[in-house]
Each structure stands twice: as C-alpha cells, then as structure tokens.
Amino acid sequence: MAKLSYTRDELMASHDYAKPHEAVGYKLHGGLLADGTYVSPRVLNRWPAVKAWQRELTAKGWPLIDATVQLLKRGNYPNIPQEKFLLAHGVGQSLWNSLTITGVIEARGRALCDLQAPDFQAIIEDDISQTCTGHLHKGLLYAHGADEGGDPDEPEYGAHDQMWYAARDLCFGKDRYPLPEIPESIGRPDTGRLMPQLPAGFEQLILLLMNVLMIEVRAESFFAFCCEIMRDPEAFPERRGDAAKAAEMVERIRTDEAIHVGYLQTTISEMRSFTFKSVDGGTVKGKDLIDPIWEGMVHWHSVTQADFSREQTREAIKAGLANAPEGAKLFSEFDALEKEKQAA
C-alpha cells in the first residue's frame, strides 16, 4: 500500500547532489546528479507523496481538475514573431522587463514560508490525514515558498527569483536596462466574500491556492515562450551560447514549478470531494462550493487579466518605439505581426 502520511521533515527532504547548482555568479538551490541532470530541491518525497495522493483520489472516482495551459484563452504577448522583431531592432526592454518582474514576483512567493496555514480538518467532515490537503500545514506551503523566494533556513542559496535574473543576465548582460516598475500583484483582487459558508480564514486560503495555481498555469505558457525565443537561432545572435544556457535555466525553473502545479491541483481536486462544515451548523458539498469559484478564477486569469496585461505591455512597447527613427512605422509593423499570427 502506498505511503500517504508524511512528516514535515520527509516533505522537505532533498536528493543527494553530485554537483552544486551555480550560474553567472548566482549560487542556486537544487543540484546536479553525476550525469548532469538537474534535480529540484525538496522533491525526494514530495513528488512520490503528491502522486500517491492523486492516485488515491482518482481511485475513489474523483478526477483531477484541469491545470494545463488549455485553460488559457490568450497566447503570450508579444508573440514570438513580435519578440524577434523587437530584438532585431534593438528593443529588448520588453523581454528584460518581463524576466525581471517575474523574478521579483517569484521572490514574493517566499511569503508562503511564513503563512500559518490552518488545519482544514476543523471544517471538513472527511478524514483528511492521508490527503494532500491534510499536509498543507505540514511543509507543502513552506516548501513552495522556499522554492520561489529562497529558504529562510538556507539564505545562501538563491531560488526562482535569482534563477530568472540569471536567465535575464545570460541573454542581455547584467544591468542592460533600468529596473522596471513592479506591479503590486498579479493575482485576482479581493472581491469580497465568495464562500460565506466557511470561516473567513479558510476561504482566504482556498482562494489563495486557486490564485496561485492559475498563476502557475500562466507561468507554464511563459516558460514555453522563453525557451522558444532563447533558443531561436535568429535571437540574441551575439550571445547565442549564453541565450541557450538561459533557456536551460528556464527549463530548470519549469521543472521546479511542476511540483507546485501538482500539489495545488491535487488539493483543489480533493476539496471537490470533501464535505465541508458550514458556519451555520450545516454541511456543503465541496463540489458545489469549489466549482463556481474555480470557474471564475480561471476566467479572470485567462481572459480578464490577460487582456489587461496585453494592453499595458502594448502601450509600453509603443512608448519605447516612439523615440526610435521611424518609430510609428516600426510599431505598425509590430502590430501587424500579431494579426498575421492570429490569421495563420
């Protein structure tokens, strides 16, 4: 029988690495096996645990919710032809900004290390001791935060924030452009109580988990975009070797993020199967509680936020081209590449 109960120490355990993980002056988390394969930190038992919880759930007839890029309704903006056009005309700040902002946002994820997650058993009738949900406060959230912004217990190792900076520096060189303005949040804003049947603290955590899962789904689309542009032989011609290394760095971040998608997808899927205790003394089926909120979360991230982000980025690129020779003509050509891609 598969192991379904884990201690915090077990969920935080890492593999034995043959080589440290370092790049362009950054000392980073994770490590390399003897054959050079990169292995994420803290996944020695996390991955086996998540996969076991997933099998247990599906064996009971409950499917995993979709957590793939198929949820997204918009492609990356700018698209690959547009990004290549910008780079060919010496306008790399849009991509530089995206890589930098991603690193800063990742650093904020360290807050999960400090999150005092409540024990959901208090509001769930089912026994959750052998579920992913039952282990959120036993190291899963802390490990996620440590992956994103660094483990407070090991401050000498950089995490995803510095890995994104390393990828950026490999492509452009250090300090190529000034630091951009960083958005306050990339998650769905608070719109008031959505699950009044539950105590507010539990509702807030469920919404946080949904928000973070959709951010991870959006990130997967950005990973694919970055790897494609960084490996394109026509992009970064003077730094081709370094750009290829940058793509490898993004792939390592991508490897790390997979466990985040895995445990969040599992948790939300499990919650659909549970029976929750409501604040009025009654009960509510998890599916009835979770599904409409998840649907709204998906729409906000895949449509509302995507459209808003596109307009902001488009205006920034337009402003950046305004001072270039024939800037208006360049911007018109840039815009046309989006329409050509959509028509293809």
Secondary structure as GFF3:
##gff-version 3
##sequence-region A 1 344
A	DSSP	alpha_helix	8	11	.	.	.	ID=ss1
A	DSSP	beta_strand	19	23	.	.	.	ID=ss2
A	DSSP	beta_strand	26	32	.	.	.	ID=ss3
A	DSSP	beta_strand	38	39	.	.	.	ID=ss4
A	DSSP	alpha_helix	46	59	.	.	.	ID=ss5
A	DSSP	three_ten_helix	69	71	.	.	.	ID=ss6
A	DSSP	alpha_helix	80	88	.	.	.	ID=ss7
A	DSSP	alpha_helix	93	108	.	.	.	ID=ss8
A	DSSP	three_ten_helix	109	113	.	.	.	ID=ss9
A	DSSP	three_ten_helix	120	123	.	.	.	ID=ss10
A	DSSP	three_ten_helix	133	138	.	.	.	ID=ss11
A	DSSP	alpha_helix	140	149	.	.	.	ID=ss12
A	DSSP	alpha_helix	160	172	.	.	.	ID=ss13
A	DSSP	alpha_helix	200	231	.	.	.	ID=ss14
A	DSSP	three_ten_helix	237	239	.	.	.	ID=ss15
A	DSSP	alpha_helix	240	273	.	.	.	ID=ss16
A	DSSP	beta_strand	275	277	.	.	.	ID=ss17
A	DSSP	beta_strand	283	285	.	.	.	ID=ss18
A	DSSP	alpha_helix	286	299	.	.	.	ID=ss19
A	DSSP	pi_helix	300	304	.	.	.	ID=ss20
A	DSSP	alpha_helix	305	322	.	.	.	ID=ss21
A	DSSP	alpha_helix	327	343	.	.	.	ID=ss22
###
